[in-house]
Amino acid sequence: MMEIHAIAILTSILLTAACAADPYRDAMTAGKARERAGDWAQAAQIYLTAVKSAQNDSQKANALLSAIGDLLYHEKDYKAAIQNCRALLKLPKATEAKKAQAQFRLGVALTRDRQFIAGIAELKKLSDMKSASESLRIEAELSIAQSFYELNSYKEALAAYQKVQAHKTLNPWQQFRILLNSGRCLYEQRKYEEAAAMFEKAARLDKITPENQSWAQGKMAEVAAVFRRDKDFNKAIGVYQKLLAMDSLGPDRRAAYYVMIGKCEYGLENYREAITAFTSGLNTPKAALPYRINAQIRIGDTWRRQERYTEAIAAYENALQLIEDKESEQTAEIHLKLGICNFDKKRYSRAKKELIEVMHVENATKSQQELAQKYIKRIRRR
């Protein structure tokens, strides 16, 4: 019985010694401990030192190099990541799957290091690697497309995104990226209508996050802003109307886009339609107060443009009631517009009162005060 007990003790001692002498096991234990402590650089150094002792064991070398790769990506040390991936690709006994993963990471690390041409060349090699999974090929093709975009090669980028779109296993996030970035490529080529259509498709995708929907909607609005800048108001209105048709649009953006439609109609001298749009912005449920105030002021501006001063004055007074900060620049703006409207209506005492109010508003601009003084002088000369 004592002999059996002695053998058990000896076996335990030998196993303990063997484990203690295993650099791979020690490195993985120590490295993970440093990772948990947030010391990524030290963890990577521990793994790297252990790779030398594991050169003849492909499984251990793969595990160590993969651990290093994870850390390098986490730390965004792409130059070191590039070296790490090349070392893994040179391992004689590395598995084909690991080589494909290393090939992908090499290409991505090069692009993130802004070595786009070299990165594209490495990523394209995945198409010849039978062990590369479908998902890996898709991500490689997306990275190639994005690299062309970063190189301002928008036609090549668009063609690359169209190539990825042929895959039948795309997840919603990948579909979103393809549509959104295709739209960006078209936008940069000034193909604005096609860009807007792509952004709309991205915004209407199922199973994407509200943040992504909002992102695509924002890109649609950028296209509309270009149309508005170029005074192509009807096209701008078309884009804004498509945005307003989306249930996911938030109340503030909804109010803002109604105002934008109003501005476009104003530019087309369709004043009735402009007031209708501004009123919709004003009455948008749950819209923040600044958006509603802006809409109300625009209503006043539109009446004033038609020399309908009574209606303009009523609209400006309503806007003034909405403003909480009575010392704001916007308050001064409304008093100034009220003064001018009353002046044009030949109600000079009321005009003077409003213009003097401009001078008393703490945050009135210099130009607002100068214009108010100009009108006050005109009243005094009468």
C-alpha positions in Angstrom: 0.0 0.0 0.0 2.8 2.3 0.9 4.5 1.5 -2.5 1.4 2.5 -4.4 1.2 5.7 -2.5 4.8 6.5 -3.2 4.4 5.9 -6.9 1.3 8.2 -7.0 3.3 10.9 -5.3 6.2 10.5 -7.7 3.9 10.6 -10.7 2.3 13.8 -9.4 5.7 15.4 -8.9 6.8 14.4 -12.5 3.6 15.7 -14.0 4.0 19.0 -12.1 7.5 19.3 -13.3 6.5 18.6 -16.9 3.8 21.2 -16.7 6.1 23.7 -15.2 8.6 23.1 -18.0 6.0 23.8 -20.7 6.8 27.3 -22.1 3.7 27.2 -24.2 1.4 26.6 -21.3 3.2 29.1 -19.1 3.1 31.7 -21.8 -0.6 31.3 -22.4 -1.3 31.5 -18.7 0.9 34.5 -18.1 -0.3 36.2 -21.3 -4.0 35.8 -20.5 -3.3 37.2 -17.0 -1.7 40.3 -18.5 -4.6 40.7 -20.9 -7.1 40.6 -18.0 -5.0 43.3 -16.3 -5.1 45.4 -19.5 -1.4 45.2 -20.2 -1.7 44.3 -23.9 1.9 45.1 -24.8 3.3 42.9 -22.1 0.9 40.1 -23.1 2.0 40.3 -26.7 5.7 40.2 -25.7 5.1 37.0 -23.6 3.4 35.3 -26.5 6.1 36.4 -29.0 8.9 35.0 -26.8 7.0 31.7 -26.5 6.6 31.3 -30.3 10.3 30.4 -30.7 10.0 27.4 -28.4 6.9 26.3 -30.3 8.2 26.4 -33.9 8.1 22.7 -34.3 4.5 22.4 -33.0 2.2 24.1 -35.5 -0.8 23.9 -33.3 0.9 25.8 -30.5 2.6 28.3 -32.8 -0.8 29.0 -34.5 -2.4 29.6 -31.1 0.3 31.9 -30.0 0.5 33.9 -33.2 -3.3 34.2 -33.3 -3.2 35.5 -29.7 -0.6 38.1 -30.7 -2.6 39.0 -33.8 -5.7 39.7 -31.6 -3.7 41.9 -29.3 -2.1 43.9 -32.2 -5.5 44.6 -33.7 -6.8 45.6 -30.3 -3.9 48.0 -29.9 -4.1 49.2 -33.6 -0.4 48.4 -34.0 -0.9 47.6 -37.7 2.8 47.6 -38.6 3.5 44.9 -36.0 0.3 43.1 -37.0 1.6 42.9 -40.6 4.8 41.3 -39.4 2.8 38.9 -37.2 0.6 37.8 -40.1 3.6 37.2 -42.4 5.3 35.1 -39.7 2.2 33.0 -39.4 2.0 32.5 -43.2 5.6 31.2 -43.2 4.9 28.5 -40.6 5.5 25.2 -42.5 2.8 23.4 -40.5 0.3 26.1 -40.2 -3.2 24.9 -41.1 -4.8 26.1 -44.3 -7.6 27.7 -42.3 -5.1 29.7 -40.2 -3.3 30.7 -43.3 -6.5 32.1 -44.9 -7.2 34.0 -41.7 -3.7 35.4 -41.6 -3.9 36.3 -45.3 -7.1 38.3 -44.6 -5.6 40.0 -41.5 -2.5 40.9 -43.5 -4.5 42.6 -46.1 -6.7 44.4 -43.6 -3.7 45.5 -41.5 -2.1 46.9 -44.6 -5.2 48.9 -45.6 -5.5 50.2 -42.0 -1.9 51.3 -42.2 -3.0 53.2 -45.3 -1.0 50.9 -47.6 -4.0 50.5 -49.8 -2.4 49.1 -53.0 -0.4 46.5 -51.0 -3.5 45.6 -49.0 -5.7 45.1 -52.0 -3.1 42.8 -53.6 -2.9 40.7 -50.4 -6.7 40.5 -50.0 -7.1 39.4 -53.6 -5.0 36.4 -52.9 -7.8 35.0 -50.8 -9.8 34.2 -54.0 -7.1 31.5 -54.7 -7.2 30.0 -51.2 -9.7 27.1 -51.2 -9.7 27.1 -47.4 -11.1 30.7 -47.2 -14.6 30.7 -46.0 -17.4 32.5 -47.8 -17.7 35.0 -44.9 -14.0 35.7 -45.1 -14.1 36.3 -48.9 -17.0 38.7 -48.4 -15.2 40.7 -45.8 -12.1 40.7 -48.0 -14.0 42.0 -51.0 -15.6 44.7 -48.8 -12.2 45.8 -47.6 -11.0 45.9 -51.2 -13.9 48.1 -52.2 -13.3 50.4 -49.2 -9.6 50.7 -50.1 -10.5 51.9 -53.6 -12.8 54.4 -52.0 -10.0 55.7 -49.7 -7.8 56.0 -52.9 -10.6 58.2 -54.4 -11.0 55.6 -57.1 -14.8 55.8 -56.9 -15.6 53.9 -60.1 -13.4 50.9 -59.1 -14.9 51.1 -55.6 -18.4 51.0 -56.9 -17.6 48.0 -59.2 -16.0 46.2 -56.2 -19.2 46.8 -54.1 -21.3 45.5 -56.9 -19.2 42.4 -57.0 -19.8 41.7 -53.3 -23.5 42.2 -53.8 -23.6 39.0 -55.9 -23.0 36.9 -52.8 -26.1 35.2 -51.6 -25.1 34.9 -47.9 -24.8 38.6 -47.0 -26.0 39.5 -43.6 -28.0 42.8 -43.0 -24.9 44.7 -41.9 -23.0 43.7 -45.0 -26.0 44.6 -47.2 -26.2 48.0 -45.5 -22.5 48.7 -46.0 -22.7 47.8 -49.7 -25.7 50.1 -50.3 -24.5 53.0 -48.2 -21.0 52.9 -49.6 -22.2 52.5 -53.2 -24.3 55.6 -52.6 -21.2 57.4 -51.3 -19.3 56.4 -54.5 -22.1 57.7 -56.7 -22.2 60.9 -54.6 -18.5 61.5 -55.2 -19.1 61.1 -58.9 -21.9 63.7 -58.7 -24.5 61.1 -59.7 -26.8 62.5 -57.0 -30.1 60.9 -58.0 -28.5 57.5 -58.1 -26.8 58.1 -54.8 -30.1 59.1 -53.2 -31.7 55.9 -54.5 -28.9 53.8 -52.9 -29.1 55.7 -49.6 -32.9 55.2 -49.6 -32.5 51.4 -50.1 -30.0 51.3 -47.2 -32.4 53.2 -45.0 -35.3 50.9 -45.8 -33.4 47.6 -45.1 -34.9 45.3 -42.6 -33.0 44.2 -39.5 -30.6 47.1 -39.3 -30.1 49.3 -36.2 -31.9 52.6 -35.7 -28.4 54.2 -35.8 -27.8 52.8 -39.3 -31.2 53.9 -40.5 -30.5 57.4 -39.2 -27.0 57.3 -40.9 -28.6 56.5 -44.3 -31.3 59.1 -43.8 -28.7 61.7 -43.1 -26.9 60.8 -46.4 -30.2 61.2 -48.3 -30.5 64.7 -46.7 -27.0 65.5 -47.9 -28.1 64.8 -51.5 -31.2 67.0 -51.0 -29.0 69.8 -49.7 -26.9 69.6 -52.9 -30.0 69.9 -55.0 -31.1 72.8 -52.9 -27.7 74.5 -53.2 -27.9 74.1 -57.0 -31.5 75.5 -56.9 -32.9 72.2 -58.3 -35.7 72.6 -55.8 -38.1 70.0 -57.3 -35.5 67.2 -56.9 -34.7 68.3 -53.4 -38.4 68.2 -52.5 -38.6 64.7 -54.0 -35.8 63.4 -51.7 -37.3 65.2 -48.6 -40.7 63.7 -49.3 -39.2 60.2 -49.5 -37.6 60.8 -46.1 -40.8 62.0 -44.6 -42.5 58.8 -45.8 -40.2 56.7 -43.5 -41.8 55.8 -40.2 -38.4 55.5 -38.5 -37.7 59.2 -39.0 -37.3 61.0 -35.7 -39.5 64.0 -34.9 -36.7 66.6 -35.0 -35.6 65.5 -38.4 -39.2 65.3 -39.6 -39.8 68.9 -38.6 -36.5 70.0 -40.1 -37.3 68.3 -43.5 -40.8 69.9 -43.6 -39.0 73.3 -43.2 -36.6 72.3 -46.0 -39.5 71.6 -48.3 -40.9 74.9 -47.3 -37.7 76.6 -48.3 -37.7 74.9 -51.6 -41.3 75.9 -52.3 -40.4 79.4 -51.3 -37.5 79.3 -53.8 -40.0 78.3 -56.4 -42.3 81.1 -55.3 -44.9 78.6 -54.4 -45.8 80.5 -51.3 -49.0 78.7 -50.4 -47.2 75.3 -50.5 -44.3 76.8 -48.5 -46.6 77.9 -45.7 -48.3 74.5 -45.7 -44.8 72.8 -45.3 -43.7 75.2 -42.6 -46.9 74.7 -40.8 -46.4 70.9 -40.9 -43.0 71.5 -39.4 -44.4 73.7 -36.7 -47.1 71.1 -35.8 -44.8 68.0 -35.9 -45.6 66.0 -32.7 -42.7 65.8 -30.2 -40.4 68.0 -32.3 -38.0 70.0 -30.1 -38.9 73.7 -29.6 -36.0 75.2 -31.7 -37.4 73.4 -34.8 -40.9 74.6 -34.1 -39.7 78.2 -33.6 -37.7 78.0 -36.9 -40.9 76.9 -38.7 -42.9 79.7 -37.2 -40.4 82.3 -38.2 -40.4 80.9 -41.8 -44.1 81.3 -41.9 -43.7 84.9 -41.1 -41.0 85.4 -43.7 -43.3 83.9 -46.4 -46.2 86.2 -45.5 -43.8 89.1 -45.5 -42.5 88.2 -48.9 -46.0 88.5 -50.2 -46.4 91.9 -48.4 -49.1 90.3 -46.2 -47.8 92.2 -43.2 -50.8 91.5 -40.9 -50.3 87.8 -41.2 -46.5 88.1 -41.0 -46.7 90.1 -37.8 -49.1 87.5 -36.3 -46.6 84.7 -37.2 -43.6 86.6 -35.7 -45.5 87.3 -32.5 -46.3 83.6 -32.2 -42.7 82.8 -32.7 -41.7 85.3 -30.0 -44.1 83.6 -27.5 -42.4 80.3 -28.2 -38.8 81.6 -27.4 -37.7 81.0 -23.8 -34.5 83.0 -23.9 -35.6 86.5 -24.3 -32.0 87.8 -24.6 -31.1 85.5 -27.5 -30.0 86.6 -31.0 -33.2 85.0 -32.4 -35.3 87.2 -30.1 -33.6 90.2 -31.6 -34.2 88.9 -35.1 -37.9 88.6 -34.5 -38.2 92.1 -32.9 -36.3 93.5 -35.9 -38.7 91.7 -38.4 -41.7 93.0 -36.4 -40.3 96.5 -36.6 -39.7 96.3 -40.3 -43.2 94.8 -41.0 -44.8 97.6 -38.9 -42.7 100.2 -40.7 -43.9 98.9 -44.1 -47.4 98.9 -42.8 -46.9 102.6 -41.8 -47.5 101.8 -38.1 -44.4 103.9 -37.1 -44.9 104.1 -33.3 -45.3 100.3 -33.1 -42.3 99.9 -35.4 -40.2 102.1 -33.3 -41.1 100.2 -30.2 -40.0 96.9 -31.7 -36.8 98.3 -33.1 -35.9 99.8 -29.7 -36.4 96.3 -28.3 -33.7 95.1 -30.6 -31.2 97.5 -28.9 -32.1 96.2 -25.5 -31.6 92.5 -26.3 -28.4 91.4 -24.7 -27.2 89.1 -27.4 -28.3 91.1 -30.4 -25.7 91.1 -33.1 -24.0 94.3 -34.3 -25.6 94.1 -37.7 -29.1 93.7 -36.1 -28.5 96.8 -34.0 -27.2 98.8 -36.9 -30.2 97.9 -39.1 -32.6 98.7 -36.2 -30.9 102.1 -35.8 -31.2 102.8 -39.5 -35.0 102.3 -39.4 -35.3 104.3 -36.2 -33.6 107.3 -37.9 -36.0 106.9 -40.9 -38.9 107.1 -38.5 -37.6 110.2 -36.7 -37.2 111.9 -40.1 -40.9 111.6 -40.7 
